[in-house]
Amino acid sequence: MLVILTERQLLSPQHVCQGCLMADQSGQPRWHDGRLMCGRALGKGGGPANQYECQMGFRVANID
């Protein structure tokens, strides 16, 4: 499940990404094969990342 992290709360990407030009046609983040395509991975190297920074500057986390 993808969430948007802020200092004080977790937000649903549905509320944040709908207005983003980088979102897919349904207003969701571009998530494909375990990677956020509209952002960059935060953290170290080769495996799947848990946190990303989207093109708009939000921190996105993939939590199970």
mmCIF file of the N, C-alpha and C atoms, coordinates in Angstrom:
data_MODEL
# 
_entry.id   MODEL 
# 
loop_
_atom_site.group_PDB 
_atom_site.id 
_atom_site.type_symbol 
_atom_site.label_atom_id 
_atom_site.label_alt_id 
_atom_site.label_comp_id 
_atom_site.label_asym_id 
_atom_site.label_entity_id 
_atom_site.label_seq_id 
_atom_site.pdbx_PDB_ins_code 
_atom_site.Cartn_x 
_atom_site.Cartn_y 
_atom_site.Cartn_z 
_atom_site.occupancy 
_atom_site.B_iso_or_equiv 
_atom_site.pdbx_formal_charge 
_atom_site.auth_seq_id 
_atom_site.auth_comp_id 
_atom_site.auth_asym_id 
_atom_site.auth_atom_id 
_atom_site.pdbx_PDB_model_num 
ATOM 1   N N  . MET A 1 1  ? 0.845  -1.177 0.000   1.00 0.00 ? 1  MET A N  1 
ATOM 2   C CA . MET A 1 1  ? 0.000  0.000  0.000   1.00 0.00 ? 1  MET A CA 1 
ATOM 3   C C  . MET A 1 1  ? 0.892  1.243  0.000   1.00 0.00 ? 1  MET A C  1 
ATOM 4   N N  . LEU A 1 2  ? 0.595  2.169  -0.859  1.00 0.00 ? 2  LEU A N  1 
ATOM 5   C CA . LEU A 1 2  ? 1.340  3.425  -0.932  1.00 0.00 ? 2  LEU A CA 1 
ATOM 6   C C  . LEU A 1 2  ? 0.690  4.479  -0.044  1.00 0.00 ? 2  LEU A C  1 
ATOM 7   N N  . VAL A 1 3  ? 1.510  5.241  0.664   1.00 0.00 ? 3  VAL A N  1 
ATOM 8   C CA . VAL A 1 3  ? 1.036  6.359  1.475   1.00 0.00 ? 3  VAL A CA 1 
ATOM 9   C C  . VAL A 1 3  ? 1.961  7.549  1.254   1.00 0.00 ? 3  VAL A C  1 
ATOM 10  N N  . ILE A 1 4  ? 1.428  8.736  1.473   1.00 0.00 ? 4  ILE A N  1 
ATOM 11  C CA . ILE A 1 4  ? 2.197  9.974  1.440   1.00 0.00 ? 4  ILE A CA 1 
ATOM 12  C C  . ILE A 1 4  ? 2.535  10.317 2.888   1.00 0.00 ? 4  ILE A C  1 
ATOM 13  N N  . LEU A 1 5  ? 3.820  10.551 3.167   1.00 0.00 ? 5  LEU A N  1 
ATOM 14  C CA . LEU A 1 5  ? 4.260  10.870 4.520   1.00 0.00 ? 5  LEU A CA 1 
ATOM 15  C C  . LEU A 1 5  ? 4.406  12.379 4.675   1.00 0.00 ? 5  LEU A C  1 
ATOM 16  N N  . THR A 1 6  ? 3.856  12.898 5.754   1.00 0.00 ? 6  THR A N  1 
ATOM 17  C CA . THR A 1 6  ? 4.108  14.287 6.144   1.00 0.00 ? 6  THR A CA 1 
ATOM 18  C C  . THR A 1 6  ? 4.695  14.239 7.550   1.00 0.00 ? 6  THR A C  1 
ATOM 19  N N  . GLU A 1 7  ? 5.002  15.379 8.112   1.00 0.00 ? 7  GLU A N  1 
ATOM 20  C CA . GLU A 1 7  ? 5.578  15.402 9.456   1.00 0.00 ? 7  GLU A CA 1 
ATOM 21  C C  . GLU A 1 7  ? 4.638  14.816 10.497  1.00 0.00 ? 7  GLU A C  1 
ATOM 22  N N  . ARG A 1 8  ? 3.340  14.991 10.316  1.00 0.00 ? 8  ARG A N  1 
ATOM 23  C CA . ARG A 1 8  ? 2.402  14.609 11.366  1.00 0.00 ? 8  ARG A CA 1 
ATOM 24  C C  . ARG A 1 8  ? 1.375  13.559 10.984  1.00 0.00 ? 8  ARG A C  1 
ATOM 25  N N  . GLN A 1 9  ? 1.323  13.184 9.715   1.00 0.00 ? 9  GLN A N  1 
ATOM 26  C CA . GLN A 1 9  ? 0.280  12.241 9.328   1.00 0.00 ? 9  GLN A CA 1 
ATOM 27  C C  . GLN A 1 9  ? 0.627  11.463 8.073   1.00 0.00 ? 9  GLN A C  1 
ATOM 28  N N  . LEU A 1 10 ? -0.138 10.413 7.839   1.00 0.00 ? 10 LEU A N  1 
ATOM 29  C CA . LEU A 1 10 ? -0.072 9.640  6.606   1.00 0.00 ? 10 LEU A CA 1 
ATOM 30  C C  . LEU A 1 10 ? -1.286 10.012 5.775   1.00 0.00 ? 10 LEU A C  1 
ATOM 31  N N  . LEU A 1 11 ? -1.083 10.264 4.502   1.00 0.00 ? 11 LEU A N  1 
ATOM 32  C CA . LEU A 1 11 ? -2.174 10.631 3.609   1.00 0.00 ? 11 LEU A CA 1 
ATOM 33  C C  . LEU A 1 11 ? -2.304 9.602  2.510   1.00 0.00 ? 11 LEU A C  1 
ATOM 34  N N  . SER A 1 12 ? -3.502 9.442  2.029   1.00 0.00 ? 12 SER A N  1 
ATOM 35  C CA . SER A 1 12 ? -3.748 8.562  0.902   1.00 0.00 ? 12 SER A CA 1 
ATOM 36  C C  . SER A 1 12 ? -3.295 9.246  -0.384  1.00 0.00 ? 12 SER A C  1 
ATOM 37  N N  . PRO A 1 13 ? -2.624 8.514  -1.280  1.00 0.00 ? 13 PRO A N  1 
ATOM 38  C CA . PRO A 1 13 ? -2.251 9.108  -2.566  1.00 0.00 ? 13 PRO A CA 1 
ATOM 39  C C  . PRO A 1 13 ? -3.461 9.598  -3.357  1.00 0.00 ? 13 PRO A C  1 
ATOM 40  N N  . GLN A 1 14 ? -4.632 9.034  -3.112  1.00 0.00 ? 14 GLN A N  1 
ATOM 41  C CA . GLN A 1 14 ? -5.845 9.483  -3.804  1.00 0.00 ? 14 GLN A CA 1 
ATOM 42  C C  . GLN A 1 14 ? -6.126 10.952 -3.543  1.00 0.00 ? 14 GLN A C  1 
ATOM 43  N N  . HIS A 1 15 ? -5.805 11.432 -2.347  1.00 0.00 ? 15 HIS A N  1 
ATOM 44  C CA . HIS A 1 15 ? -6.074 12.825 -1.997  1.00 0.00 ? 15 HIS A CA 1 
ATOM 45  C C  . HIS A 1 15 ? -4.998 13.769 -2.514  1.00 0.00 ? 15 HIS A C  1 
ATOM 46  N N  . VAL A 1 16 ? -3.779 13.279 -2.680  1.00 0.00 ? 16 VAL A N  1 
ATOM 47  C CA . VAL A 1 16 ? -2.659 14.125 -3.064  1.00 0.00 ? 16 VAL A CA 1 
ATOM 48  C C  . VAL A 1 16 ? -2.393 14.076 -4.569  1.00 0.00 ? 16 VAL A C  1 
ATOM 49  N N  . CYS A 1 17 ? -2.425 12.884 -5.130  1.00 0.00 ? 17 CYS A N  1 
ATOM 50  C CA . CYS A 1 17 ? -1.958 12.676 -6.502  1.00 0.00 ? 17 CYS A CA 1 
ATOM 51  C C  . CYS A 1 17 ? -2.979 13.059 -7.576  1.00 0.00 ? 17 CYS A C  1 
ATOM 52  N N  . GLN A 1 18 ? -4.241 13.201 -7.226  1.00 0.00 ? 18 GLN A N  1 
ATOM 53  C CA . GLN A 1 18 ? -5.251 13.519 -8.238  1.00 0.00 ? 18 GLN A CA 1 
ATOM 54  C C  . GLN A 1 18 ? -4.946 14.797 -8.995  1.00 0.00 ? 18 GLN A C  1 
ATOM 55  N N  . GLY A 1 19 ? -4.326 15.766 -8.338  1.00 0.00 ? 19 GLY A N  1 
ATOM 56  C CA . GLY A 1 19 ? -4.009 17.028 -8.996  1.00 0.00 ? 19 GLY A CA 1 
ATOM 57  C C  . GLY A 1 19 ? -2.625 17.079 -9.624  1.00 0.00 ? 19 GLY A C  1 
ATOM 58  N N  . CYS A 1 20 ? -1.894 15.978 -9.553  1.00 0.00 ? 20 CYS A N  1 
ATOM 59  C CA . CYS A 1 20 ? -0.518 15.952 -10.053 1.00 0.00 ? 20 CYS A CA 1 
ATOM 60  C C  . CYS A 1 20 ? -0.483 15.620 -11.539 1.00 0.00 ? 20 CYS A C  1 
ATOM 61  N N  . LEU A 1 21 ? 0.307  16.349 -12.289 1.00 0.00 ? 21 LEU A N  1 
ATOM 62  C CA . LEU A 1 21 ? 0.452  16.089 -13.717 1.00 0.00 ? 21 LEU A CA 1 
ATOM 63  C C  . LEU A 1 21 ? 1.197  14.789 -13.996 1.00 0.00 ? 21 LEU A C  1 
ATOM 64  N N  . MET A 1 22 ? 1.944  14.283 -13.016 1.00 0.00 ? 22 MET A N  1 
ATOM 65  C CA . MET A 1 22 ? 2.709  13.051 -13.189 1.00 0.00 ? 22 MET A CA 1 
ATOM 66  C C  . MET A 1 22 ? 1.889  11.797 -12.863 1.00 0.00 ? 22 MET A C  1 
ATOM 67  N N  . ALA A 1 23 ? 0.692  11.953 -12.296 1.00 0.00 ? 23 ALA A N  1 
ATOM 68  C CA . ALA A 1 23 ? -0.144 10.812 -11.913 1.00 0.00 ? 23 ALA A CA 1 
ATOM 69  C C  . ALA A 1 23 ? -0.676 10.106 -13.156 1.00 0.00 ? 23 ALA A C  1 
ATOM 70  N N  . ASP A 1 24 ? -1.111 8.862  -12.947 1.00 0.00 ? 24 ASP A N  1 
ATOM 71  C CA . ASP A 1 24 ? -1.700 8.135  -14.076 1.00 0.00 ? 24 ASP A CA 1 
ATOM 72  C C  . ASP A 1 24 ? -3.113 8.646  -14.354 1.00 0.00 ? 24 ASP A C  1 
ATOM 73  N N  . GLN A 1 25 ? -3.790 8.042  -15.296 1.00 0.00 ? 25 GLN A N  1 
ATOM 74  C CA . GLN A 1 25 ? -5.124 8.521  -15.712 1.00 0.00 ? 25 GLN A CA 1 
ATOM 75  C C  . GLN A 1 25 ? -6.167 8.442  -14.606 1.00 0.00 ? 25 GLN A C  1 
ATOM 76  N N  . SER A 1 26 ? -5.951 7.552  -13.633 1.00 0.00 ? 26 SER A N  1 
ATOM 77  C CA . SER A 1 26 ? -6.915 7.423  -12.539 1.00 0.00 ? 26 SER A CA 1 
ATOM 78  C C  . SER A 1 26 ? -6.538 8.286  -11.336 1.00 0.00 ? 26 SER A C  1 
ATOM 79  N N  . GLY A 1 27 ? -5.496 9.119  -11.460 1.00 0.00 ? 27 GLY A N  1 
ATOM 80  C CA . GLY A 1 27 ? -5.097 10.000 -10.369 1.00 0.00 ? 27 GLY A CA 1 
ATOM 81  C C  . GLY A 1 27 ? -4.256 9.311  -9.315  1.00 0.00 ? 27 GLY A C  1 
ATOM 82  N N  . GLN A 1 28 ? -3.650 8.185  -9.660  1.00 0.00 ? 28 GLN A N  1 
ATOM 83  C CA . GLN A 1 28 ? -2.806 7.429  -8.744  1.00 0.00 ? 28 GLN A CA 1 
ATOM 84  C C  . GLN A 1 28 ? -1.334 7.618  -9.121  1.00 0.00 ? 28 GLN A C  1 
ATOM 85  N N  . PRO A 1 29 ? -0.436 7.387  -8.153  1.00 0.00 ? 29 PRO A N  1 
ATOM 86  C CA . PRO A 1 29 ? 0.989  7.448  -8.491  1.00 0.00 ? 29 PRO A CA 1 
ATOM 87  C C  . PRO A 1 29 ? 1.335  6.389  -9.529  1.00 0.00 ? 29 PRO A C  1 
ATOM 88  N N  . ARG A 1 30 ? 2.321  6.662  -10.323 1.00 0.00 ? 30 ARG A N  1 
ATOM 89  C CA . ARG A 1 30 ? 2.753  5.710  -11.358 1.00 0.00 ? 30 ARG A CA 1 
ATOM 90  C C  . ARG A 1 30 ? 3.617  4.635  -10.713 1.00 0.00 ? 30 ARG A C  1 
ATOM 91  N N  . TRP A 1 31 ? 2.985  3.572  -10.260 1.00 0.00 ? 31 TRP A N  1 
ATOM 92  C CA . TRP A 1 31 ? 3.623  2.457  -9.573  1.00 0.00 ? 31 TRP A CA 1 
ATOM 93  C C  . TRP A 1 31 ? 3.661  1.281  -10.525 1.00 0.00 ? 31 TRP A C  1 
ATOM 94  N N  . HIS A 1 32 ? 4.869  0.749  -10.804 1.00 0.00 ? 32 HIS A N  1 
ATOM 95  C CA . HIS A 1 32 ? 4.996  -0.340 -11.764 1.00 0.00 ? 32 HIS A CA 1 
ATOM 96  C C  . HIS A 1 32 ? 6.126  -1.274 -11.336 1.00 0.00 ? 32 HIS A C  1 
ATOM 97  N N  . ASP A 1 33 ? 5.839  -2.551 -11.256 1.00 0.00 ? 33 ASP A N  1 
ATOM 98  C CA . ASP A 1 33 ? 6.829  -3.570 -10.890 1.00 0.00 ? 33 ASP A CA 1 
ATOM 99  C C  . ASP A 1 33 ? 7.578  -3.230 -9.600  1.00 0.00 ? 33 ASP A C  1 
ATOM 100 N N  . GLY A 1 34 ? 6.844  -2.748 -8.594  1.00 0.00 ? 34 GLY A N  1 
ATOM 101 C CA . GLY A 1 34 ? 7.454  -2.457 -7.301  1.00 0.00 ? 34 GLY A CA 1 
ATOM 102 C C  . GLY A 1 34 ? 8.282  -1.198 -7.243  1.00 0.00 ? 34 GLY A C  1 
ATOM 103 N N  . ARG A 1 35 ? 8.124  -0.297 -8.222  1.00 0.00 ? 35 ARG A N  1 
ATOM 104 C CA . ARG A 1 35 ? 8.873  0.960  -8.252  1.00 0.00 ? 35 ARG A CA 1 
ATOM 105 C C  . ARG A 1 35 ? 7.947  2.125  -8.525  1.00 0.00 ? 35 ARG A C  1 
ATOM 106 N N  . LEU A 1 36 ? 8.260  3.259  -7.925  1.00 0.00 ? 36 LEU A N  1 
ATOM 107 C CA . LEU A 1 36 ? 7.528  4.490  -8.190  1.00 0.00 ? 36 LEU A CA 1 
ATOM 108 C C  . LEU A 1 36 ? 8.148  5.143  -9.417  1.00 0.00 ? 36 LEU A C  1 
ATOM 109 N N  . MET A 1 37 ? 7.412  5.162  -10.509 1.00 0.00 ? 37 MET A N  1 
ATOM 110 C CA . MET A 1 37 ? 7.950  5.666  -11.773 1.00 0.00 ? 37 MET A CA 1 
ATOM 111 C C  . MET A 1 37 ? 7.950  7.199  -11.841 1.00 0.00 ? 37 MET A C  1 
ATOM 112 N N  . CYS A 1 38 ? 7.185  7.852  -10.997 1.00 0.00 ? 38 CYS A N  1 
ATOM 113 C CA . CYS A 1 38 ? 7.117  9.315  -11.014 1.00 0.00 ? 38 CYS A CA 1 
ATOM 114 C C  . CYS A 1 38 ? 7.935  9.913  -9.864  1.00 0.00 ? 38 CYS A C  1 
ATOM 115 N N  . GLY A 1 39 ? 8.984  9.204  -9.444  1.00 0.00 ? 39 GLY A N  1 
ATOM 116 C CA . GLY A 1 39 ? 9.833  9.702  -8.372  1.00 0.00 ? 39 GLY A CA 1 
ATOM 117 C C  . GLY A 1 39 ? 11.143 8.951  -8.329  1.00 0.00 ? 39 GLY A C  1 
ATOM 118 N N  . ARG A 1 40 ? 11.917 9.219  -7.285  1.00 0.00 ? 40 ARG A N  1 
ATOM 119 C CA . ARG A 1 40 ? 13.207 8.550  -7.143  1.00 0.00 ? 40 ARG A CA 1 
ATOM 120 C C  . ARG A 1 40 ? 13.267 7.836  -5.800  1.00 0.00 ? 40 ARG A C  1 
ATOM 121 N N  . ALA A 1 41 ? 13.967 6.713  -5.790  1.00 0.00 ? 41 ALA A N  1 
ATOM 122 C CA . ALA A 1 41 ? 14.109 5.923  -4.571  1.00 0.00 ? 41 ALA A CA 1 
ATOM 123 C C  . ALA A 1 41 ? 14.991 6.654  -3.576  1.00 0.00 ? 41 ALA A C  1 
ATOM 124 N N  . LEU A 1 42 ? 14.619 6.609  -2.318  1.00 0.00 ? 42 LEU A N  1 
ATOM 125 C CA . LEU A 1 42 ? 15.431 7.145  -1.237  1.00 0.00 ? 42 LEU A CA 1 
ATOM 126 C C  . LEU A 1 42 ? 16.080 5.965  -0.530  1.00 0.00 ? 42 LEU A C  1 
ATOM 127 N N  . GLY A 1 43 ? 17.314 6.056  -0.237  1.00 0.00 ? 43 GLY A N  1 
ATOM 128 C CA . GLY A 1 43 ? 18.007 4.967  0.448   1.00 0.00 ? 43 GLY A CA 1 
ATOM 129 C C  . GLY A 1 43 ? 19.027 4.320  -0.450  1.00 0.00 ? 43 GLY A C  1 
ATOM 130 N N  . LYS A 1 44 ? 19.514 3.203  0.012   1.00 0.00 ? 44 LYS A N  1 
ATOM 131 C CA . LYS A 1 44 ? 20.626 2.544  -0.658  1.00 0.00 ? 44 LYS A CA 1 
ATOM 132 C C  . LYS A 1 44 ? 20.160 1.524  -1.668  1.00 0.00 ? 44 LYS A C  1 
ATOM 133 N N  . GLY A 1 45 ? 20.892 1.421  -2.636  1.00 0.00 ? 45 GLY A N  1 
ATOM 134 C CA . GLY A 1 45 ? 21.025 0.595  -3.754  1.00 0.00 ? 45 GLY A CA 1 
ATOM 135 C C  . GLY A 1 45 ? 20.189 -0.505 -4.227  1.00 0.00 ? 45 GLY A C  1 
ATOM 136 N N  . GLY A 1 46 ? 20.394 -1.465 -4.849  1.00 0.00 ? 46 GLY A N  1 
ATOM 137 C CA . GLY A 1 46 ? 19.884 -2.468 -5.717  1.00 0.00 ? 46 GLY A CA 1 
ATOM 138 C C  . GLY A 1 46 ? 18.486 -2.998 -5.501  1.00 0.00 ? 46 GLY A C  1 
ATOM 139 N N  . GLY A 1 47 ? 18.038 -3.247 -4.277  1.00 0.00 ? 47 GLY A N  1 
ATOM 140 C CA . GLY A 1 47 ? 16.728 -3.857 -4.070  1.00 0.00 ? 47 GLY A CA 1 
ATOM 141 C C  . GLY A 1 47 ? 15.605 -2.850 -4.099  1.00 0.00 ? 47 GLY A C  1 
ATOM 142 N N  . PRO A 1 48 ? 14.379 -3.352 -3.913  1.00 0.00 ? 48 PRO A N  1 
ATOM 143 C CA . PRO A 1 48 ? 13.231 -2.444 -3.891  1.00 0.00 ? 48 PRO A CA 1 
ATOM 144 C C  . PRO A 1 48 ? 13.311 -1.485 -2.702  1.00 0.00 ? 48 PRO A C  1 
ATOM 145 N N  . ALA A 1 49 ? 12.991 -0.254 -2.923  1.00 0.00 ? 49 ALA A N  1 
ATOM 146 C CA . ALA A 1 49 ? 13.035 0.754  -1.861  1.00 0.00 ? 49 ALA A CA 1 
ATOM 147 C C  . ALA A 1 49 ? 11.702 0.799  -1.132  1.00 0.00 ? 49 ALA A C  1 
ATOM 148 N N  . ASN A 1 50 ? 11.730 1.264  0.099   1.00 0.00 ? 50 ASN A N  1 
ATOM 149 C CA . ASN A 1 50 ? 10.504 1.453  0.866   1.00 0.00 ? 50 ASN A CA 1 
ATOM 150 C C  . ASN A 1 50 ? 10.005 2.879  0.788   1.00 0.00 ? 50 ASN A C  1 
ATOM 151 N N  . GLN A 1 51 ? 10.908 3.831  0.520   1.00 0.00 ? 51 GLN A N  1 
ATOM 152 C CA . GLN A 1 51 ? 10.516 5.236  0.447   1.00 0.00 ? 51 GLN A CA 1 
ATOM 153 C C  . GLN A 1 51 ? 11.047 5.866  -0.829  1.00 0.00 ? 51 GLN A C  1 
ATOM 154 N N  . TYR A 1 52 ? 10.252 6.815  -1.318  1.00 0.00 ? 52 TYR A N  1 
ATOM 155 C CA . TYR A 1 52 ? 10.559 7.518  -2.561  1.00 0.00 ? 52 TYR A CA 1 
ATOM 156 C C  . TYR A 1 52 ? 10.279 8.996  -2.361  1.00 0.00 ? 52 TYR A C  1 
ATOM 157 N N  . GLU A 1 53 ? 10.866 9.818  -3.208  1.00 0.00 ? 53 GLU A N  1 
ATOM 158 C CA . GLU A 1 53 ? 10.502 11.223 -3.284  1.00 0.00 ? 53 GLU A CA 1 
ATOM 159 C C  . GLU A 1 53 ? 9.904  11.436 -4.661  1.00 0.00 ? 53 GLU A C  1 
ATOM 160 N N  . CYS A 1 54 ? 8.649  11.873 -4.683  1.00 0.00 ? 54 CYS A N  1 
ATOM 161 C CA . CYS A 1 54 ? 7.980  12.058 -5.965  1.00 0.00 ? 54 CYS A CA 1 
ATOM 162 C C  . CYS A 1 54 ? 8.456  13.339 -6.628  1.00 0.00 ? 54 CYS A C  1 
ATOM 163 N N  . GLN A 1 55 ? 8.098  13.513 -7.889  1.00 0.00 ? 55 GLN A N  1 
ATOM 164 C CA . GLN A 1 55 ? 8.499  14.687 -8.659  1.00 0.00 ? 55 GLN A CA 1 
ATOM 165 C C  . GLN A 1 55 ? 7.985  15.987 -8.043  1.00 0.00 ? 55 GLN A C  1 
ATOM 166 N N  . MET A 1 56 ? 6.898  15.903 -7.295  1.00 0.00 ? 56 MET A N  1 
ATOM 167 C CA . MET A 1 56 ? 6.318  17.092 -6.682  1.00 0.00 ? 56 MET A CA 1 
ATOM 168 C C  . MET A 1 56 ? 6.915  17.389 -5.307  1.00 0.00 ? 56 MET A C  1 
ATOM 169 N N  . GLY A 1 57 ? 7.825  16.509 -4.820  1.00 0.00 ? 57 GLY A N  1 
ATOM 170 C CA . GLY A 1 57 ? 8.512  16.753 -3.559  1.00 0.00 ? 57 GLY A CA 1 
ATOM 171 C C  . GLY A 1 57 ? 7.937  16.032 -2.356  1.00 0.00 ? 57 GLY A C  1 
ATOM 172 N N  . PHE A 1 58 ? 6.879  15.265 -2.547  1.00 0.00 ? 58 PHE A N  1 
ATOM 173 C CA . PHE A 1 58 ? 6.298  14.515 -1.428  1.00 0.00 ? 58 PHE A CA 1 
ATOM 174 C C  . PHE A 1 58 ? 7.090  13.242 -1.186  1.00 0.00 ? 58 PHE A C  1 
ATOM 175 N N  . ARG A 1 59 ? 7.114  12.782 0.054   1.00 0.00 ? 59 ARG A N  1 
ATOM 176 C CA . ARG A 1 59 ? 7.724  11.512 0.381   1.00 0.00 ? 59 ARG A CA 1 
ATOM 177 C C  . ARG A 1 59 ? 6.641  10.434 0.331   1.00 0.00 ? 59 ARG A C  1 
ATOM 178 N N  . VAL A 1 60 ? 6.899  9.404  -0.453  1.00 0.00 ? 60 VAL A N  1 
ATOM 179 C CA . VAL A 1 60 ? 5.949  8.324  -0.660  1.00 0.00 ? 60 VAL A CA 1 
ATOM 180 C C  . VAL A 1 60 ? 6.559  7.048  -0.077  1.00 0.00 ? 60 VAL A C  1 
ATOM 181 N N  . ALA A 1 61 ? 5.767  6.307  0.693   1.00 0.00 ? 61 ALA A N  1 
ATOM 182 C CA . ALA A 1 61 ? 6.248  5.060  1.282   1.00 0.00 ? 61 ALA A CA 1 
ATOM 183 C C  . ALA A 1 61 ? 5.389  3.905  0.813   1.00 0.00 ? 61 ALA A C  1 
ATOM 184 N N  . ASN A 1 62 ? 6.048  2.776  0.630   1.00 0.00 ? 62 ASN A N  1 
ATOM 185 C CA . ASN A 1 62 ? 5.347  1.528  0.315   1.00 0.00 ? 62 ASN A CA 1 
ATOM 186 C C  . ASN A 1 62 ? 5.364  0.696  1.589   1.00 0.00 ? 62 ASN A C  1 
ATOM 187 N N  . ILE A 1 63 ? 4.193  0.542  2.196   1.00 0.00 ? 63 ILE A N  1 
ATOM 188 C CA . ILE A 1 63 ? 4.110  -0.229 3.439   1.00 0.00 ? 63 ILE A CA 1 
ATOM 189 C C  . ILE A 1 63 ? 3.250  -1.466 3.194   1.00 0.00 ? 63 ILE A C  1 
ATOM 190 N N  . ASP A 1 64 ? 3.608  -2.519 3.872   1.00 0.00 ? 64 ASP A N  1 
ATOM 191 C CA . ASP A 1 64 ? 2.862  -3.773 3.737   1.00 0.00 ? 64 ASP A CA 1 
ATOM 192 C C  . ASP A 1 64 ? 1.838  -3.933 4.824   1.00 0.00 ? 64 ASP A C  1 
# 
